[in-house]
């Protein structure tokens, strides 16, 4: 596990240990110590602080941090780099933005989703918007948007500040984060660094899962703030890592990312044009998969193989904010991005080293969009929010050949072709506030949204269509969704409920094991003969008519002055109307109950998670991340936590996840692969009993 370790990591851990010094005993200002659930504070929107300890203990990437939010699930592949799912929808149906920047992975089988390049411990805010209820965060967000952000508030005082954290857990896990800032009234310099590593974990039966990983990141931002309304900022970020995968025949030996960004904000410009925001960025991802760095190649896969995809993404946006009246806010803007995907592969690393090969581009995507979003508040009880956007898309197929297998390549029938399309999205939502002073406050809301999503790389380039070798002409996906709900707050009770229903035209379904005629000619024009050319099984993308519907509920009740009870429920169902089957890859009903005791500078809590069995499956069908392969069992998981805040700046938390050592797997987790030295699993099981201890220090 030393391939990506940096000397700076040892300094990082030493700095963390040095920073955890005794603090004054009279510090005050306690907040929630351990996050076990995140509630909506506004209709279809919620915000959480990724720096706070949370239970269950998340992996160090962006996906696991979302599991405390009702409606989110994660597709497990190993110890890290899972793929998040919101309301049963995965992949590019849900945008993942880092400070507004688009990040796209390289692996054609989603080894490196965008969350693999996000380090939440180094960030300040995670904001989630559920459903197609915003148009300002880019195109195609039919399931929702997740925005990972850094705080850009102008400093009130000059000097040094920051925080550090150190975590130790079962399976040899060690995470560390340092975040430092030097500020004057005009200049802020912020530097963050993180390191995370873990060995292979064991499930509840004591079976070792091929899952070890190591990750690090570094980020530097410099901001100029000459006044409270102006900010000019430049940033540069770098990260790398390696991770073992239990669901496939290769591991990730490189997750290299380079990010460069620039942004400008100006607020309170005048009575009509109120603000302007301009941003530009570049994200480059260099990913390596191989079968020898983190495992021993054996059997038919004994030859050392390496695959090296990369993705270069450039983009920018401009947003103008208008306040033509005291009751009206209008944001108009434009955004654009261009990304090119390429690869270089070696099927025999000992004979031909991939590092000496030329990269071959296979696809180029370009998007440019215009959007407008308004908020109208005719009185203090009503709000109308609405927006619309139009996007121009173009993709160019740069593949000369299509690889049907490691030994068979055929000419690409759409080589060099371009596809252009104009897509439209929009939403409208009405919110109504109800209040009885001193008794309760509530918000009722109803919204409808429409999102048109261009097929992504994994659907259009990495898969075949039903009728041909190329899926370049597959139809775009169109979602229309209704969201209704209520938020309620009283003296001791806070609650929320939301329901959604959608219809999806031309839903992009991934189907594996699809029988197709095989090309009659093999490599070099040789007739394969012997029946080998009669048929083959492959994975295709299809357009179907689909629907999905579901609900999320959460409640928190203050039983006593120091004791609170919380609970949440999430359920989603769907239908494939074209084939008359269930929509695949839907998580089952999930119910959570938590209890928290807090007094002075101590807290203790428990979290009980009940997962229903799932028998609504459609084997062989799913999304770009995974496909159904059978029903799953129910599970009950109990976790405990303890927090101690001896001073305002120091927080020590500990916990036991999966206290009863339950053996279980999430329904949507990937199936296990044959890995030398490891038992093959039907599904990738979750970790068994996990002990963890975390210390956080602010300075």
C-alpha positions as CSV (number, residue, x, y, z in Angstrom):
1,X,0.0,0.0,0.0
2,X,2.9,2.4,-0.4
3,X,2.6,3.2,-4.1
4,X,0.9,6.5,-3.6
5,X,2.1,7.4,-0.1
6,X,3.7,10.8,0.1
7,X,6.3,12.0,2.6
8,X,4.0,14.8,3.5
9,X,1.6,12.3,5.0
10,X,3.9,11.5,7.9
11,X,4.2,15.3,8.6
12,X,0.4,15.6,8.4
13,X,-0.1,12.9,11.1
14,X,2.6,14.5,13.2
15,X,1.0,17.9,13.0
16,X,-2.4,16.4,14.0
17,X,-0.9,14.8,17.0
18,X,0.8,18.0,18.0
19,X,-2.3,20.0,17.6
20,X,-4.4,18.0,20.0
21,X,-3.2,19.8,23.1
22,X,-5.2,20.5,26.3
23,X,-7.6,23.4,26.1
24,X,-9.2,25.7,28.6
25,X,-11.9,24.0,30.6
26,X,-14.3,26.9,30.5
27,X,-15.0,26.7,26.7
28,X,-18.6,26.9,25.7
29,X,-20.8,26.6,22.6
30,X,-21.5,22.9,22.2
31,X,-23.2,21.7,19.0
32,X,-24.4,18.4,17.7
33,X,-21.4,16.1,18.3
34,X,-22.2,13.1,16.0
35,X,-24.3,13.2,12.8
36,X,-26.5,10.2,12.4
37,X,-29.3,11.8,10.3
38,X,-29.7,14.9,8.2
39,X,-33.0,16.6,7.9
40,X,-34.4,19.0,5.2
41,X,-34.4,22.6,6.4
42,X,-36.0,23.9,3.2
43,X,-38.3,22.2,0.7
44,X,-36.3,19.5,-1.2
45,X,-33.0,21.1,0.0
46,X,-30.7,20.2,2.9
47,X,-27.3,21.2,4.1
48,X,-24.8,19.3,6.2
49,X,-21.3,19.9,7.6
50,X,-18.9,17.1,6.3
51,X,-16.4,18.0,9.0
52,X,-18.5,16.6,11.8
53,X,-18.2,13.0,12.9
54,X,-20.9,10.8,11.6
55,X,-22.3,7.3,12.1
56,X,-22.1,4.9,10.4
57,X,-18.5,5.8,9.8
58,X,-18.2,6.9,6.2
59,X,-15.4,6.0,3.8
60,X,-13.1,9.0,3.0
61,X,-14.7,9.6,-0.4
62,X,-17.8,11.7,-1.3
63,X,-20.3,8.9,-1.6
64,X,-20.5,7.5,1.9
65,X,-21.1,10.9,3.5
66,X,-24.5,11.0,1.8
67,X,-25.8,7.8,3.5
68,X,-27.1,9.7,6.5
69,X,-29.6,11.5,4.2
70,X,-32.9,9.7,3.7
71,X,-33.2,8.6,0.1
72,X,-29.5,8.0,-0.5
73,X,-27.9,4.6,-0.9
74,X,-24.4,3.5,-2.0
75,X,-23.4,0.8,-4.4
76,X,-20.4,-0.9,-2.7
77,X,-17.5,-2.3,-4.8
78,X,-14.8,-2.5,-2.1
79,X,-13.6,-0.3,0.8
80,X,-14.0,3.1,-0.9
81,X,-15.2,4.8,-4.1
82,X,-18.8,3.6,-4.0
83,X,-21.4,5.0,-6.3
84,X,-24.2,7.1,-4.7
85,X,-27.8,6.5,-5.6
86,X,-30.6,9.0,-4.9
87,X,-34.2,7.7,-5.0
88,X,-33.1,4.7,-7.0
89,X,-31.3,6.8,-9.6
90,X,-27.5,6.6,-10.2
91,X,-24.8,7.9,-12.6
92,X,-25.3,11.2,-14.4
93,X,-28.9,11.4,-13.4
94,X,-27.4,13.0,-10.3
95,X,-24.8,15.8,-10.7
96,X,-21.8,15.9,-8.4
97,X,-20.2,19.3,-8.3
98,X,-17.1,20.4,-6.4
99,X,-17.3,24.1,-5.8
100,X,-19.5,24.3,-8.9
101,X,-16.9,22.4,-11.0
102,X,-17.8,19.3,-13.0
103,X,-15.7,16.2,-12.3
104,X,-16.0,13.1,-14.5
105,X,-14.2,9.8,-14.1
106,X,-12.3,7.7,-16.6
107,X,-13.2,4.0,-16.1
108,X,-15.7,2.6,-18.6
109,X,-17.1,0.4,-15.8
110,X,-17.4,3.2,-13.1
111,X,-14.4,2.2,-11.0
112,X,-13.8,5.9,-10.4
113,X,-17.1,7.8,-10.1
114,X,-16.9,11.6,-9.4
115,X,-17.1,11.0,-5.7
116,X,-13.8,9.1,-5.9
117,X,-12.1,12.4,-6.4
118,X,-13.9,14.3,-3.6
119,X,-12.5,14.5,-0.1
120,X,-15.3,15.8,2.1
121,X,-13.2,16.2,5.3
122,X,-11.4,19.1,3.5
123,X,-14.7,20.8,2.6
124,X,-17.2,22.9,4.6
125,X,-20.7,22.3,3.2
126,X,-22.6,19.5,1.4
127,X,-25.8,20.8,-0.2
128,X,-28.4,18.4,-1.7
129,X,-31.3,19.3,-4.0
130,X,-33.7,16.4,-4.5
131,X,-35.5,16.0,-7.9
132,X,-35.4,18.2,-11.0
133,X,-36.0,21.3,-8.9
134,X,-33.2,23.6,-10.0
135,X,-31.7,24.6,-13.3
136,X,-28.6,26.6,-12.2
137,X,-26.4,23.6,-11.5
138,X,-26.0,22.3,-15.0
139,X,-28.1,20.0,-17.3
140,X,-29.8,16.7,-16.8
141,X,-30.2,16.5,-13.1
142,X,-33.3,14.4,-13.0
143,X,-32.6,12.8,-9.6
144,X,-31.0,15.8,-8.0
145,X,-27.8,17.7,-7.4
146,X,-25.1,17.3,-4.8
147,X,-22.8,20.3,-4.3
148,X,-19.6,20.0,-2.2
149,X,-18.4,23.5,-1.3
150,X,-15.8,25.4,0.6
151,X,-16.7,28.4,2.8
152,X,-15.8,31.7,1.0
153,X,-17.0,34.1,3.7
154,X,-14.8,37.2,4.0
155,X,-12.8,36.8,7.3
156,X,-13.8,39.1,10.1
157,X,-10.4,39.1,11.8
158,X,-6.8,38.7,10.6
159,X,-4.6,35.9,11.7
160,X,-4.2,32.1,11.6
161,X,-7.0,29.7,12.0
162,X,-7.9,26.1,11.0
163,X,-8.7,22.7,12.2
164,X,-7.2,19.2,12.3
165,X,-8.6,15.8,12.8
166,X,-7.3,12.3,13.3
167,X,-9.3,9.1,13.1
168,X,-8.4,5.5,13.9
169,X,-10.7,2.5,13.2
170,X,-10.9,-1.2,12.7
171,X,-9.2,-2.8,9.7
172,X,-6.2,-0.6,10.3
173,X,-7.9,2.5,9.2
174,X,-6.2,5.8,9.8
175,X,-7.5,9.2,8.4
176,X,-6.0,12.6,9.0
177,X,-7.0,16.1,7.9
178,X,-5.3,19.5,8.3
179,X,-7.0,22.7,7.2
180,X,-5.1,26.0,7.8
181,X,-5.9,29.6,6.8
182,X,-4.0,32.8,7.0
183,X,-6.2,35.8,6.6
184,X,-6.1,39.6,6.5
185,X,-9.1,41.7,5.6
186,X,-8.0,41.7,2.0
187,X,-6.2,38.3,1.5
188,X,-7.0,34.8,2.5
189,X,-4.6,31.8,1.9
190,X,-6.1,28.4,2.6
191,X,-4.2,25.1,2.5
192,X,-5.8,21.7,3.2
193,X,-4.4,18.2,3.1
194,X,-5.9,14.8,3.9
195,X,-4.7,11.3,4.1
196,X,-6.8,8.1,4.5
197,X,-5.8,4.4,4.4
198,X,-7.3,1.1,5.5
199,X,-6.6,-2.6,5.2
200,X,-9.0,-5.3,4.0
201,X,-12.1,-5.4,6.2
202,X,-14.0,-8.4,7.5
203,X,-17.7,-8.9,7.2
204,X,-19.9,-10.2,10.1
205,X,-18.9,-13.8,9.4
206,X,-15.2,-13.0,9.6
207,X,-14.7,-13.3,5.8
208,X,-12.0,-10.9,4.6
209,X,-13.1,-8.7,1.7
210,X,-10.6,-7.4,-0.9
211,X,-11.0,-3.8,0.0
212,X,-7.9,-2.0,1.2
213,X,-7.2,1.5,0.0
214,X,-5.0,4.6,0.4
215,X,-5.9,8.2,-0.6
216,X,-4.4,11.6,-0.2
217,X,-5.3,15.1,-1.3
218,X,-3.9,18.7,-1.2
219,X,-5.6,22.0,-2.0
220,X,-4.4,25.6,-2.0
221,X,-6.7,28.6,-2.5
222,X,-5.8,32.3,-2.6
223,X,-8.6,34.9,-2.4
224,X,-8.6,38.7,-2.6
225,X,-11.4,40.4,-0.8
226,X,-11.0,44.2,-0.9
227,X,-14.4,44.7,0.6
228,X,-17.4,42.7,1.9
229,X,-19.0,42.4,-1.6
230,X,-16.0,41.4,-3.8
231,X,-14.1,38.2,-4.0
232,X,-11.5,37.1,-6.6
233,X,-10.1,33.5,-6.0
234,X,-7.7,31.1,-7.5
235,X,-7.3,27.5,-6.5
236,X,-5.3,24.4,-7.3
237,X,-5.9,20.9,-6.1
238,X,-4.2,17.5,-6.4
239,X,-5.0,14.0,-5.2
240,X,-4.1,10.4,-5.8
241,X,-4.7,7.0,-4.4
242,X,-5.1,3.3,-4.9
243,X,-8.0,0.9,-4.0
244,X,-8.7,-2.8,-4.1
245,X,-12.0,-3.9,-5.6
246,X,-13.9,-7.1,-4.7
247,X,-16.3,-6.9,-7.7
248,X,-14.0,-7.2,-10.7
249,X,-10.7,-8.6,-12.0
250,X,-8.7,-5.5,-11.6
251,X,-7.9,-2.9,-9.0
252,X,-7.4,0.9,-9.1
253,X,-3.7,1.6,-8.8
254,X,-3.9,5.3,-9.6
255,X,-6.6,8.0,-9.1
256,X,-4.6,11.0,-10.0
257,X,-6.5,14.3,-10.2
258,X,-5.4,17.8,-11.1
259,X,-7.8,20.8,-10.6
260,X,-7.3,24.5,-11.4
261,X,-10.0,27.0,-10.9
262,X,-10.6,30.8,-10.9
263,X,-13.7,32.7,-9.7
264,X,-15.0,36.2,-9.3
265,X,-18.0,37.4,-7.3
266,X,-19.4,40.9,-6.9
267,X,-22.5,41.6,-4.8
268,X,-24.7,44.6,-4.0
269,X,-24.0,46.2,-7.3
270,X,-27.2,48.2,-7.5
271,X,-31.0,48.2,-7.2
272,X,-31.6,46.1,-10.3
273,X,-28.4,44.2,-11.2
274,X,-27.5,42.9,-7.8
275,X,-24.7,40.4,-8.3
276,X,-22.3,38.8,-10.8
277,X,-20.5,35.5,-10.5
278,X,-17.9,34.2,-13.0
279,X,-16.0,30.9,-12.7
280,X,-13.7,28.8,-14.9
281,X,-12.1,25.4,-14.2
282,X,-10.1,22.5,-15.5
283,X,-10.2,19.0,-14.0
284,X,-7.9,16.3,-15.3
285,X,-8.2,12.7,-14.2
286,X,-5.5,10.1,-14.9
287,X,-6.7,6.6,-13.8
288,X,-4.9,3.3,-13.9
289,X,-6.5,-0.2,-13.5
290,X,-4.4,-3.3,-13.3
291,X,-4.4,-6.9,-12.1
292,X,-1.0,-6.9,-10.4
293,X,-0.5,-3.9,-8.0
294,X,-2.9,-5.0,-5.3
295,X,-3.5,-8.7,-6.1
296,X,-1.6,-11.6,-7.5
297,X,-2.7,-12.4,-11.1
298,X,-3.5,-16.1,-11.4
299,X,-5.2,-18.6,-13.7
300,X,-6.5,-17.3,-17.1
301,X,-5.7,-13.8,-15.9
302,X,-2.1,-14.5,-15.0
303,X,-0.7,-12.2,-17.6
304,X,-0.1,-8.7,-16.1
305,X,-2.6,-6.3,-17.7
306,X,-3.0,-2.5,-17.3
307,X,-5.6,0.0,-18.6
308,X,-5.0,3.7,-18.4
309,X,-8.1,5.9,-19.2
310,X,-8.0,9.7,-18.7
311,X,-10.5,12.5,-18.9
312,X,-9.8,16.2,-19.4
313,X,-12.7,18.5,-18.5
314,X,-12.8,22.3,-19.0
315,X,-15.7,24.5,-18.1
316,X,-17.1,27.8,-16.9
317,X,-20.2,29.6,-16.0
318,X,-21.5,33.2,-15.5
319,X,-24.5,34.1,-13.4
320,X,-26.2,37.6,-13.1
321,X,-28.5,38.2,-10.2
322,X,-31.3,40.7,-10.5
323,X,-33.7,42.2,-7.9
324,X,-36.1,44.3,-10.0
325,X,-38.4,44.4,-7.0
326,X,-38.3,43.7,-3.3
327,X,-40.4,40.6,-3.8
328,X,-38.6,39.2,-6.8
329,X,-35.1,37.6,-7.4
330,X,-34.0,36.5,-10.8
331,X,-30.8,34.7,-11.7
332,X,-29.8,34.5,-15.4
333,X,-26.7,32.6,-16.5
334,X,-24.8,30.5,-18.9
335,X,-22.5,27.5,-18.5
336,X,-20.4,25.3,-20.7
337,X,-18.1,22.4,-20.5
338,X,-16.0,20.3,-22.8
339,X,-14.5,16.9,-21.9
340,X,-12.4,14.5,-23.9
341,X,-12.0,10.8,-22.9
342,X,-9.0,8.7,-24.0
343,X,-7.2,5.5,-23.1
344,X,-4.1,3.4,-23.5
345,X,-4.1,-0.3,-22.6
346,X,-1.5,-3.1,-22.3
347,X,-2.8,-6.7,-22.4
348,X,0.8,-7.8,-21.5
349,X,2.5,-5.3,-19.3
350,X,5.7,-7.4,-19.3
351,X,6.0,-7.1,-23.1
352,X,4.6,-3.7,-23.7
353,X,4.5,-1.1,-20.9
354,X,1.4,1.0,-21.1
355,X,3.4,4.1,-19.9
356,X,5.3,4.1,-23.2
357,X,2.1,4.0,-25.4
358,X,0.3,6.9,-27.0
359,X,-3.0,7.8,-25.6
360,X,-6.0,7.3,-28.0
361,X,-9.0,9.6,-27.7
362,X,-12.3,7.8,-28.1
363,X,-15.0,10.5,-27.4
364,X,-15.4,14.3,-27.1
365,X,-18.4,15.9,-25.4
366,X,-19.4,19.6,-25.6
367,X,-22.3,21.3,-23.8
368,X,-23.4,24.9,-23.6
369,X,-26.5,26.1,-21.7
370,X,-28.5,29.1,-20.8
371,X,-30.7,29.2,-17.7
372,X,-33.0,31.4,-15.7
373,X,-34.3,30.9,-12.2
374,X,-36.6,33.2,-10.2
375,X,-38.0,33.4,-6.7
376,X,-41.2,35.5,-6.2
377,X,-42.4,36.3,-2.7
378,X,-45.8,38.1,-3.1
379,X,-46.2,38.1,0.7
380,X,-44.6,36.6,3.8
381,X,-46.6,33.3,3.5
382,X,-46.1,32.4,-0.2
383,X,-43.2,31.7,-2.5
384,X,-43.1,30.8,-6.1
385,X,-39.9,29.3,-7.5
386,X,-39.4,28.6,-11.2
387,X,-36.7,28.1,-13.7
388,X,-35.9,27.0,-17.3
389,X,-32.8,26.1,-19.2
390,X,-31.8,25.1,-22.7
391,X,-28.7,23.1,-23.6
392,X,-26.9,22.5,-26.8
393,X,-25.0,19.2,-26.9
394,X,-22.5,17.8,-29.3
395,X,-20.5,14.5,-29.1
396,X,-18.0,13.2,-31.6
397,X,-17.2,9.5,-31.8
398,X,-13.4,9.3,-32.1
399,X,-13.2,5.5,-32.1
400,X,-11.8,3.8,-35.2
401,X,-12.6,0.3,-33.9
402,X,-14.8,-1.2,-31.2
403,X,-13.4,-3.8,-28.9
404,X,-15.9,-6.7,-28.5
405,X,-13.5,-8.6,-26.3
406,X,-9.8,-8.7,-25.4
407,X,-9.2,-10.6,-28.6
408,X,-11.7,-9.2,-31.0
409,X,-11.9,-5.7,-32.5
410,X,-14.2,-4.6,-35.3
411,X,-14.5,-1.4,-37.3
412,X,-16.7,1.3,-35.7
413,X,-19.7,2.0,-37.9
414,X,-20.0,5.5,-36.4
415,X,-16.3,6.4,-36.5
416,X,-15.8,10.2,-36.8
417,X,-19.5,11.0,-36.7
418,X,-21.0,13.9,-34.8
419,X,-24.3,14.0,-33.0
420,X,-25.9,17.3,-32.0
421,X,-29.0,17.9,-29.9
422,X,-30.9,20.7,-28.1
423,X,-32.5,19.7,-24.8
424,X,-34.8,21.6,-22.4
425,X,-35.4,21.5,-18.7
426,X,-37.6,23.5,-16.2
427,X,-39.4,23.5,-12.9
428,X,-42.0,25.3,-10.9
429,X,-42.6,25.0,-7.1
430,X,-45.1,26.7,-4.8
431,X,-44.3,27.0,-1.1
432,X,-46.8,28.0,1.6
433,X,-45.8,28.9,5.1
434,X,-48.2,28.3,8.0
435,X,-47.5,29.5,11.5
436,X,-49.1,29.7,14.9
437,X,-46.9,31.9,17.0
438,X,-45.5,30.1,20.0
439,X,-47.0,26.8,18.8
440,X,-45.7,25.6,15.4
441,X,-44.4,26.6,12.0
442,X,-44.9,24.6,8.9
443,X,-44.2,24.8,5.2
444,X,-46.3,23.0,2.5
445,X,-44.9,22.7,-1.0
446,X,-45.6,21.2,-4.4
447,X,-43.4,21.3,-7.4
448,X,-43.2,19.9,-10.9
449,X,-40.0,19.5,-12.9
450,X,-38.9,18.3,-16.3
451,X,-35.4,17.3,-17.2
452,X,-34.0,16.2,-20.5
453,X,-30.7,14.3,-20.1
454,X,-28.2,13.7,-22.9
455,X,-26.7,10.1,-22.8
456,X,-23.4,10.0,-21.0
457,X,-20.1,8.4,-22.0
458,X,-21.0,5.1,-20.2
459,X,-24.3,4.8,-22.1
460,X,-23.3,6.1,-25.5
461,X,-19.7,5.1,-25.9
462,X,-19.0,2.3,-23.5
463,X,-22.1,0.2,-24.5
464,X,-23.6,-1.2,-27.7
465,X,-27.2,-0.6,-28.8
466,X,-29.7,-3.4,-29.3
467,X,-29.4,-3.2,-33.1
468,X,-25.8,-2.2,-33.7
469,X,-22.3,-2.1,-32.4
470,X,-22.5,1.6,-31.6
471,X,-25.0,3.4,-29.3
472,X,-24.2,6.9,-30.7
473,X,-27.9,7.4,-31.8
474,X,-29.5,6.2,-28.5
475,X,-32.4,8.6,-27.5
476,X,-32.0,11.2,-24.8
477,X,-33.8,10.6,-21.5
478,X,-36.8,12.7,-20.5
479,X,-38.1,12.9,-16.9
480,X,-41.2,14.7,-15.6
481,X,-41.6,14.6,-11.8
482,X,-44.1,15.8,-9.2
483,X,-42.8,16.5,-5.7
484,X,-45.0,17.3,-2.7
485,X,-44.2,17.6,1.0
486,X,-44.4,19.3,4.3
487,X,-41.9,20.6,6.9
488,X,-43.1,21.0,10.5
489,X,-41.4,22.6,13.5
490,X,-42.8,22.9,17.0
491,X,-41.3,23.3,20.5
492,X,-40.2,19.7,20.9
493,X,-41.0,18.2,17.5
494,X,-39.5,18.6,14.0
495,X,-40.7,16.5,11.1
496,X,-40.8,16.4,7.4
497,X,-42.3,14.2,4.6
498,X,-41.9,14.3,0.9
499,X,-43.4,12.2,-1.9
500,X,-42.5,12.0,-5.5
501,X,-43.8,10.4,-8.7
502,X,-42.3,10.6,-12.2
503,X,-42.6,9.3,-15.7
504,X,-39.4,8.7,-17.7
505,X,-39.6,8.6,-21.5
506,X,-36.7,6.8,-23.2
507,X,-35.2,5.7,-19.9
508,X,-31.6,4.5,-20.6
509,X,-31.6,0.9,-19.3
510,X,-28.4,-1.1,-19.2
511,X,-28.9,-4.8,-20.0
512,X,-26.2,-7.4,-19.6
513,X,-26.2,-10.9,-21.1
514,X,-28.0,-9.6,-24.2
515,X,-27.8,-12.1,-27.1
516,X,-26.6,-10.6,-30.5
517,X,-25.2,-12.1,-33.7
518,X,-21.4,-12.2,-33.6
519,X,-19.4,-10.7,-36.4
520,X,-18.4,-13.4,-38.9
521,X,-14.9,-12.1,-39.1
522,X,-12.3,-11.9,-36.4
523,X,-9.0,-10.1,-36.2
524,X,-7.2,-9.9,-39.5
525,X,-10.3,-10.9,-41.4
526,X,-10.2,-14.5,-40.4
527,X,-13.4,-16.5,-40.3
528,X,-14.0,-17.5,-36.7
529,X,-15.8,-20.6,-37.8
530,X,-16.9,-23.5,-35.6
531,X,-20.1,-21.7,-34.5
532,X,-18.1,-19.0,-32.7
533,X,-19.5,-16.4,-35.0
534,X,-23.1,-17.5,-34.6
535,X,-24.0,-15.5,-31.5
536,X,-22.5,-13.7,-28.5
537,X,-23.6,-12.1,-25.3
538,X,-22.9,-8.5,-24.6
539,X,-24.1,-5.5,-22.6
540,X,-26.3,-3.0,-24.4
541,X,-28.2,0.2,-23.6
542,X,-31.9,0.4,-24.4
543,X,-34.6,3.1,-24.4
544,X,-37.7,2.1,-22.4
545,X,-40.7,3.8,-20.8
546,X,-40.4,3.8,-17.0
547,X,-41.9,5.3,-13.9
548,X,-40.7,5.6,-10.3
549,X,-42.3,6.8,-7.1
550,X,-41.5,6.9,-3.4
551,X,-41.4,8.8,-0.1
552,X,-39.0,10.0,2.6
553,X,-40.0,10.9,6.1
554,X,-38.0,12.1,9.1
555,X,-38.9,13.1,12.6
556,X,-37.0,14.4,15.7
557,X,-38.7,14.6,19.1
558,X,-37.2,16.0,22.3
559,X,-38.3,13.4,24.9
560,X,-36.6,15.1,27.8
561,X,-34.4,18.1,28.2
562,X,-31.3,16.0,27.5
563,X,-32.8,13.1,25.5
564,X,-34.1,13.1,21.9
565,X,-35.5,10.5,19.6
566,X,-35.1,10.6,15.8
567,X,-36.5,8.4,13.0
568,X,-36.5,8.3,9.2
569,X,-38.1,6.2,6.5
570,X,-37.2,5.9,2.8
571,X,-38.9,3.9,0.1
572,X,-38.8,3.9,-3.7
573,X,-40.5,1.7,-6.3
574,X,-40.5,1.7,-10.1
575,X,-41.8,0.1,-13.2
576,X,-40.4,-0.8,-16.6
577,X,-43.6,-0.3,-18.6
578,X,-42.0,-1.4,-21.9
579,X,-41.2,-4.9,-20.6
580,X,-43.8,-5.1,-17.9
581,X,-41.2,-5.6,-15.1
582,X,-40.0,-3.8,-12.1
583,X,-37.4,-1.0,-12.6
584,X,-34.1,-2.6,-11.5
585,X,-31.5,-1.5,-9.0
586,X,-33.9,0.0,-6.5
587,X,-33.0,-0.1,-2.8
588,X,-35.5,-1.6,-0.4
589,X,-37.5,0.1,2.3
590,X,-35.2,1.4,5.0
591,X,-36.2,2.6,8.5
592,X,-33.8,4.3,11.0
593,X,-34.3,5.0,14.6
594,X,-31.8,7.0,16.7
595,X,-31.7,8.1,20.3
596,X,-29.3,10.8,21.6
597,X,-28.5,11.9,25.1
598,X,-26.6,15.2,25.6
599,X,-25.6,16.9,28.8
600,X,-22.9,19.5,29.4
601,X,-20.0,18.4,27.3
602,X,-21.0,14.7,26.9
603,X,-23.2,12.9,24.4
604,X,-24.2,9.3,23.8
605,X,-26.3,7.8,21.2
606,X,-27.6,4.7,19.4
607,X,-28.7,4.1,15.8
608,X,-30.8,1.2,14.7
609,X,-31.1,0.6,11.0
610,X,-33.7,-1.8,9.6
611,X,-33.4,-2.8,5.9
612,X,-36.3,-4.8,4.3
613,X,-35.8,-7.7,2.0
614,X,-36.0,-6.9,-1.7
615,X,-37.6,-9.3,-4.1
616,X,-38.6,-6.8,-6.8
617,X,-35.7,-7.5,-9.2
618,X,-35.1,-7.8,-12.9
619,X,-31.9,-9.8,-13.2
620,X,-29.4,-8.6,-15.8
621,X,-30.8,-5.1,-16.0
622,X,-29.8,-1.9,-14.3
623,X,-27.8,1.2,-14.8
624,X,-24.2,2.1,-15.7
625,X,-23.0,1.1,-12.2
626,X,-24.6,-2.3,-11.8
627,X,-27.4,-4.7,-12.7
628,X,-29.8,-6.8,-10.6
629,X,-28.8,-10.4,-10.1
630,X,-31.3,-11.6,-7.5
631,X,-33.3,-10.8,-4.4
632,X,-31.7,-9.8,-1.1
633,X,-32.4,-10.5,2.5
634,X,-33.4,-8.1,5.3
635,X,-30.9,-6.8,7.9
636,X,-30.9,-5.2,11.3
637,X,-27.9,-3.1,12.3
638,X,-27.3,-1.5,15.7
639,X,-24.6,1.1,16.3
640,X,-23.5,3.1,19.4
641,X,-21.6,6.3,19.8
642,X,-20.1,8.5,22.5
643,X,-18.9,12.1,22.4
644,X,-16.8,14.3,24.8
645,X,-16.1,18.0,24.2
646,X,-13.7,19.0,27.1
647,X,-13.3,22.4,25.5
648,X,-14.9,24.4,22.7
649,X,-12.0,23.7,20.3
650,X,-11.6,20.0,21.1
651,X,-14.0,17.2,20.3
652,X,-13.4,13.5,20.9
653,X,-15.9,10.9,19.6
654,X,-16.0,7.2,19.5
655,X,-18.4,4.6,18.2
656,X,-19.1,1.0,17.4
657,X,-20.8,0.4,14.1
658,X,-22.7,-2.9,13.5
659,X,-22.4,-3.8,17.2
660,X,-24.0,-7.2,16.7
661,X,-21.6,-8.1,13.9
662,X,-24.5,-8.6,11.4
663,X,-23.5,-10.2,8.0
664,X,-25.4,-8.3,5.3
665,X,-25.0,-6.6,2.0
666,X,-26.9,-3.7,0.5
667,X,-29.3,-4.8,-2.2
668,X,-27.7,-2.6,-4.9
669,X,-24.1,-3.6,-4.0
670,X,-22.1,-5.2,-6.8
671,X,-21.6,-9.0,-7.1
672,X,-18.3,-10.5,-5.9
673,X,-15.5,-11.5,-8.3
674,X,-12.9,-14.3,-8.0
675,X,-9.9,-12.7,-6.3
676,X,-6.9,-15.0,-5.5
677,X,-6.6,-15.5,-1.8
678,X,-10.2,-14.3,-1.0
679,X,-13.5,-16.1,-0.8
680,X,-15.9,-15.1,-3.6
681,X,-19.0,-13.4,-2.3
682,X,-22.5,-13.3,-3.9
683,X,-22.7,-9.6,-3.0
684,X,-20.0,-7.3,-1.5
685,X,-20.9,-7.5,2.2
686,X,-20.8,-4.5,4.4
687,X,-18.1,-4.4,7.2
688,X,-18.7,-6.3,10.4
689,X,-18.3,-4.8,13.8
690,X,-16.2,-1.6,13.4
691,X,-14.7,0.3,16.3
692,X,-13.6,3.9,15.7
693,X,-12.1,6.9,17.5
694,X,-11.9,10.4,16.2
695,X,-10.3,13.6,17.6
696,X,-11.0,17.1,16.1
697,X,-9.2,20.3,17.1
698,X,-9.9,23.8,16.0
699,X,-7.4,26.6,16.3
